[in-house]
Amino acid sequence: MTGSLRSTARSPLAVGLMGVLMLVFLLLGVGGGSSRFADILRTGATNAVVEAGSHVTTPQDFRRIFEQQRDRLAQQNQQPLTDEQLAQQGIDRQLLAAIASDQSVAELLRRAGIRPAASLIDAEIKKLPGAFDKVTGRFSQQQFLQMLSDQGLTPREAEDEIGDEIAERQFGEAAEGGFRVPRLYAALTAVAGAQNRDVSYFILPPSVVPQPAAPTDAQLTAWMKENAAQLMQPERRIITIVDFSPTALASTITVDPKAVQQAFASQKASLSTPETRSIVEIPVKTPAEGSAAAARLAKGEDPAAIAHSLGVEPISYADKPVTDIADAGIAKAAFGLQAGQTAGPVQGDLGLAAIKVTKVTPAHEASFDEAKAKITADLAKRAAQDKAYAMSQKFDDARQAGASFAAAAQTSGVTPTTIGPVTAQGLGLDGKPVPGLTDKELKAAFAASSGEATDLSDAGGGEYFALKVEKVLPPALPDLAQNRQALALAYQRNVYLKALSAKAQTLIDALRSGQPIDKVAASVAAHVTHQTGMERILAQQYQSLGHDFLLGVFGAKVGEPIAAMTPTGVAIGRIDAVRAGDPTTTARLVPAVQSRFTQDYLQDIAGAVAAAAERSVKVNANLKLADQAIGVDQAALAKGAKGGGGAQ
């Protein structure tokens, strides 16, 4: 099992700190210990996607976790994703590795005897939101079991899962409270941060080297061969597409006014809104409690405070119709009150209560005029989808009967569109996205062979498409005739930068030989800037000089020359002085540096410790079984990626 109930927002610091002590356990060989339940699966599981000692992830578990991850990614990308698409991106492997790492850590803690008491697990279970009765507001064993059933879990699995989470969380918190990077380590970094430096530098003027002459074709050809890896264009394809799009067909649809009238008549009830009310309900045990609670509600006292004094939880309904109130008796009474009125005790079907109506929203009956536009649009959309589907079926029937791609398109009434050359990322010759191409169409185009026509595909949203790969253009260098101007500019820039680099090296050599920086700068008609008191901790103030230049300033020794790119050109400089920072300021930096380095250090070793845990418990992960669980055939995916023959 793995985190169906476990929190996915653990602190990286806590994980890292926990890892430090786990490493100690590994080195000392700590193991064994008792647990609340016997390790009945330790002997091995033949049907395990992941097995880490007593921690086992079954194919059903993996399928559920994979589907949860797929749904999250689909929501992030705002488009549906298939299991095959995720497998092609390696999500199945990543998830399998994450589960293996998670389970190995949990198993290591269990073997070390770190297992929470049953009372802690029970207390944690009673905090789960889905385990509370919506009416009484109290923990419900039946509600808890239903929640587990919905997630495909048994009580035993849930208890183990929560126990693992408590063990890891508390162990990490304990470790976090006791580990710190040595103060001396932080002090050395603080000393370096508070250190200040003087630097003299000048910027090479653009005229320091002449602009290169326009290249000949022979020079360009030779340069392109030398830089083939950088200049090579990716594979591109020319494709012909037939789209059966409801959106494109919408303008051809005329909606019958009678159909709009009929649709309104059948939808009027659903288009209208019933009366709703916002209600606060406080369960009570006796009529006296009900009267007292109602009186306090009438005075405006906080319902939560009233409920707390009675040992119950208030039940709130916000803008709900009468049918959404759980207790029919309470609903009847509440819908007989006006906004601001209270009542109690009220005898409901489930018990006594005091109630208050905080808001009343009258019912609204839909009119034809206000609903006409939406109904017309919905009918037009549905008709367009039906028309697109009918046309797609004509195309598919013609293809199945042996018609060519072009003939089938003509039969269906759709004009094919030829696009390309286009890359697998959907970019045209200008490097910009080709409009109108979807990811599904691109994937289909680059999975087919040259000359192959694909079958009709569902693009979602009532749209369908089919395409034919007219031509495959393999990776190649840019055509010199078509791209001469751009290639010539790139060539000239390359030659110029090489000359500039050589000139900069000459000036650096001059500084190293002992020549004054003012004299070296004068040789290229440049002006020297003297920057004093530069501090590493204030590097943000000097960002205008560029990252590379700052690295040179704070990494060089006194008298050492530096050369780096800046936003305004190549800078040539020399470190004039290095001074220790103010002791008081340095001392104030140590705690902040120590805290930051503690977090950084632990995050760096977390991955190594997780790997050590996997080796220690000898975790087994079965990718083949995992893919079988999600219905993915890796061999078929590989074959589809290469492309094969098809009907023409």
RANOR-V216305 format. One record per residue. PSI is psi in radians with two decimals (NA if undefined). OMEGA is omega in whole degrees, -180 to 180 (NA if undefined). Layout:
BEGIN
psi: {PSI,PSI}
omega: {OMEGA,OMEGA}
END
This chain:
BEGIN
psi: {2.67,3.06,1.06,-0.65,-0.23,2.53,2.44,0.19,0.78,2.62,2.20,-0.56,-0.78,-0.71,-0.76,-0.78,-0.73,-0.65,-0.61,-0.85,-0.55,-0.65,-0.64,-0.76,-0.70,-0.75,-0.60,-0.20,0.53,2.43,-3.01,-2.55,2.78,2.77,2.97,-0.57,2.67,2.61,1.31,-0.24,0.10,-0.39,-0.17,2.63,2.11,-0.34,0.79,2.25,-0.75,2.32,2.04,1.48,-2.13,-0.14,2.05,2.32,2.00,2.90,-0.64,-0.70,-0.82,-0.71,-0.77,-0.78,-0.71,-0.73,-0.66,-0.75,-0.71,-0.75,-0.67,-0.78,-0.67,-0.68,-0.71,-0.70,-0.12,0.69,2.59,2.56,2.47,2.80,-0.64,-0.71,-0.75,-0.67,-0.66,-0.52,0.00,0.25,-0.60,-0.73,-0.75,-0.76,-0.69,-0.74,-0.68,-0.73,-0.77,-0.75,-0.78,-0.78,-0.60,-0.66,-0.81,-0.71,-0.68,-0.74,-0.71,-0.74,-0.48,-0.01,0.22,1.78,2.18,2.70,2.73,-0.60,-0.61,-0.72,-0.77,-0.71,-0.65,-0.67,-0.70,0.02,-0.16,2.17,-0.68,-0.07,0.12,2.44,2.25,-0.39,-0.93,-0.36,0.22,2.82,2.35,2.12,-0.69,-0.73,-0.68,-0.80,-0.64,-0.70,-0.73,-0.72,-0.69,-0.52,0.01,0.52,2.66,2.80,-0.69,-0.79,-0.74,-0.72,-0.77,-0.73,-0.82,-0.66,-0.74,-0.74,-0.74,-0.76,-0.83,-0.75,-0.85,-0.62,-0.75,-0.72,-0.68,-0.75,-0.69,-0.60,-0.24,0.01,2.35,2.52,2.43,2.41,-0.59,-0.68,-0.79,-0.64,-0.71,-0.69,-0.68,-0.68,-0.78,-0.64,-0.64,-0.21,2.47,2.65,2.61,2.37,2.46,2.37,2.84,2.71,2.25,2.21,2.61,-0.48,0.05,-0.46,2.53,2.64,2.35,2.63,2.79,2.36,2.72,2.93,-0.63,-0.73,-0.72,-0.74,-0.77,-0.71,-0.67,-0.68,-0.68,-0.54,0.57,-0.67,-0.65,-0.52,-0.22,2.22,2.50,2.95,2.40,2.76,2.57,2.16,2.64,2.23,2.45,2.13,2.28,1.58,2.10,-0.60,-0.76,-0.49,-0.13,-0.65,-0.25,-0.02,2.28,2.16,2.29,2.17,-0.58,-0.63,-0.62,-0.77,-0.77,-0.72,-0.69,-0.73,-0.69,-0.40,-0.05,-0.76,-0.73,-0.47,-0.44,2.76,2.33,2.92,2.38,2.75,2.60,2.19,2.50,2.24,2.29,1.92,2.41,2.87,-0.51,2.77,-0.63,-0.76,-0.67,-0.75,-0.76,-0.73,-0.71,-0.69,-0.71,-0.65,-0.69,-0.52,-0.11,0.23,2.61,2.14,-0.62,-0.69,-0.69,-0.86,-0.73,-0.69,-0.40,-0.02,0.47,3.06,2.37,2.65,2.18,2.46,2.14,2.03,0.96,2.47,2.97,-0.53,-0.27,-0.01,2.19,-0.70,1.98,-0.63,-0.76,-0.72,-0.76,-0.75,-0.74,-0.66,0.10,-0.01,2.83,2.93,2.28,-0.24,2.67,2.86,2.55,2.50,2.51,2.22,1.90,3.08,-0.45,0.04,-3.09,2.67,2.77,2.41,2.74,2.32,2.05,-0.30,2.45,2.19,2.01,2.74,2.67,2.18,2.13,2.52,2.74,-0.72,-0.71,-0.40,-0.23,-0.84,-0.79,-0.76,-0.72,-0.77,-0.73,-0.75,-0.68,-0.72,-0.76,-0.71,-0.67,-0.69,-0.71,-0.70,-0.74,-0.72,-0.78,-0.72,-0.68,-0.63,-0.62,-0.75,-0.84,-0.71,-0.71,-0.70,-0.74,-0.49,-0.04,0.07,2.63,2.93,-0.82,-0.72,-0.68,-0.67,-0.73,-0.70,-0.66,-0.21,0.31,2.40,2.09,2.64,2.24,2.27,2.49,3.10,2.50,2.52,3.00,-0.34,0.03,0.37,2.44,-2.96,-0.47,0.05,0.11,2.69,2.39,2.11,2.54,-0.20,2.31,2.87,-0.68,-0.70,-0.70,-0.76,-0.70,-0.70,-0.66,0.01,-0.23,2.83,2.93,2.25,-0.11,2.45,2.37,2.86,2.92,2.33,2.56,2.06,-0.02,2.71,0.42,0.17,2.58,2.70,2.79,2.68,2.84,2.31,1.88,-0.67,2.47,2.10,1.88,2.86,2.36,2.79,2.68,2.54,2.14,-0.73,-0.70,-0.40,0.43,-0.75,-0.83,-0.71,-0.66,-0.73,-0.74,-0.71,-0.83,-0.68,-0.73,-0.78,-0.71,-0.78,-0.63,-0.75,-0.68,-0.71,-0.72,-0.70,-0.72,-0.69,-0.65,-0.74,-0.65,-0.73,-0.64,-0.73,-0.70,-0.52,-0.09,0.03,2.46,2.52,-0.56,-0.67,-0.72,-0.73,-0.68,-0.48,-0.32,0.32,0.73,2.77,2.36,2.33,2.31,1.92,2.11,2.69,0.57,2.20,2.46,-0.68,-0.26,0.43,-0.45,-0.52,-0.34,0.34,-0.42,-0.32,-0.23,2.57,-0.78,-0.70,-0.73,-0.66,-0.72,-0.75,-0.82,0.04,-0.16,2.86,2.93,2.30,-0.14,2.28,2.68,2.69,2.32,2.70,2.41,2.94,-0.36,0.00,-2.94,2.22,2.36,2.21,3.13,2.41,2.07,-0.62,2.61,2.14,2.52,2.59,3.01,2.24,-0.69,-0.79,-0.73,-0.76,-0.63,-0.43,-0.45,-0.85,-0.74,-0.73,-0.70,-0.76,-0.79,-0.75,-0.56,-0.82,-0.81,-0.76,-0.78,-0.62,-0.64,-0.65,-0.16,-0.77,-0.71,-0.68,-0.70,-0.71,-0.67,-0.65,-0.73,-0.72,-0.65,-0.71,0.01,1.03,2.45,2.25,2.23,1.67,-0.68,-0.79,-0.61,-0.77,-0.61,-0.62,-0.55,0.12,0.58,2.32,1.84,-0.62,-0.73,-0.65,-0.75,-0.70,-0.72,-0.60,-0.59,-0.51,2.62,-3.08,2.80,3.04,2.53,NA}
omega: {173,-161,171,178,-176,-180,179,-177,179,178,176,179,180,179,-179,180,177,-179,-179,-179,176,179,176,178,-179,-177,-178,179,180,178,179,-178,180,177,-177,179,177,179,-172,-178,-173,-178,178,180,-178,-177,-176,172,174,176,177,-176,-179,-180,-175,173,-179,175,179,177,-177,180,-179,-179,179,180,177,179,178,-179,178,-180,179,179,179,-178,179,175,-179,179,178,177,-179,179,180,179,178,178,177,-179,179,179,-180,-179,179,179,-180,179,-180,179,-179,-178,179,177,180,180,180,178,-180,179,178,178,180,-175,-177,178,-179,-179,178,179,180,180,180,179,-176,174,-177,-177,-176,-178,-178,176,-176,-178,-176,-177,-178,179,-179,178,-180,179,179,180,179,179,179,180,179,-180,180,-177,171,177,179,-180,180,-180,177,-178,180,177,177,-178,179,-179,-179,-177,-177,177,178,179,179,180,-179,-179,-175,-177,175,172,-179,-178,180,178,179,-179,179,179,178,178,180,-179,-178,178,178,-172,172,179,173,-177,173,-179,179,177,-179,-176,-176,172,-178,176,-178,176,178,-176,172,178,180,179,180,-179,180,-180,179,179,180,-176,-175,-177,-179,-174,-175,177,-179,176,178,-177,172,-174,174,-174,167,-180,174,-170,175,180,180,-178,-175,-177,-179,-175,173,-177,179,179,179,179,178,179,-179,180,179,-179,-178,-176,-173,-178,-179,178,177,-180,-180,175,179,180,171,-170,170,-179,177,178,178,-177,-177,176,180,177,180,179,-179,-180,179,179,179,176,-180,179,179,-179,-178,-180,-180,180,178,-179,-179,-180,179,179,179,176,178,177,-177,174,-179,176,-178,173,-176,-178,-178,177,-172,-177,-176,178,177,-179,-179,-180,-177,-179,172,180,174,179,179,-179,178,177,177,1,176,179,177,178,-176,179,180,178,168,-176,174,176,-177,-178,176,176,-176,176,179,179,-177,176,-179,-176,-178,-178,-172,-175,-178,-180,179,180,180,179,179,179,-180,179,179,178,178,-180,179,180,-180,179,180,179,175,178,-177,179,179,179,180,180,176,180,176,-179,-178,-179,179,178,179,179,-177,179,180,178,179,178,178,-175,173,3,-179,179,179,177,177,-178,178,-178,-180,179,-180,179,176,-177,174,-180,177,178,180,180,179,-180,178,-178,-177,173,-178,178,178,-179,-178,175,-179,173,176,-178,177,-179,-179,179,180,-179,180,178,170,-178,177,177,-178,-176,176,178,-177,177,-177,174,179,177,-175,-177,-177,-174,-172,-176,-180,179,179,178,179,178,-178,178,180,179,-179,-179,176,179,179,178,179,179,179,179,177,-180,177,178,178,178,180,-179,177,179,178,-177,179,180,180,179,-179,-179,178,178,180,-179,-179,174,179,-180,-177,172,178,-180,-179,-178,178,-175,-180,-179,-176,-177,180,179,178,-177,-177,-179,180,176,178,-178,-174,179,-176,178,178,179,-178,178,178,175,-178,175,173,179,-178,179,-180,179,174,-176,180,179,-176,-177,174,-178,176,180,179,-177,-179,179,180,-179,180,-179,-171,-178,-179,179,-179,180,-179,-179,176,179,-179,-177,-178,177,-180,-176,-177,-180,-180,180,178,178,178,178,179,-180,-176,-178,179,-178,177,178,-174,-179,-179,180,178,180,176,-179,-180,175,-179,178,-177,-180,179,178,180,179,179,180,179,-179,180,180,180,179,-179,NA}
END
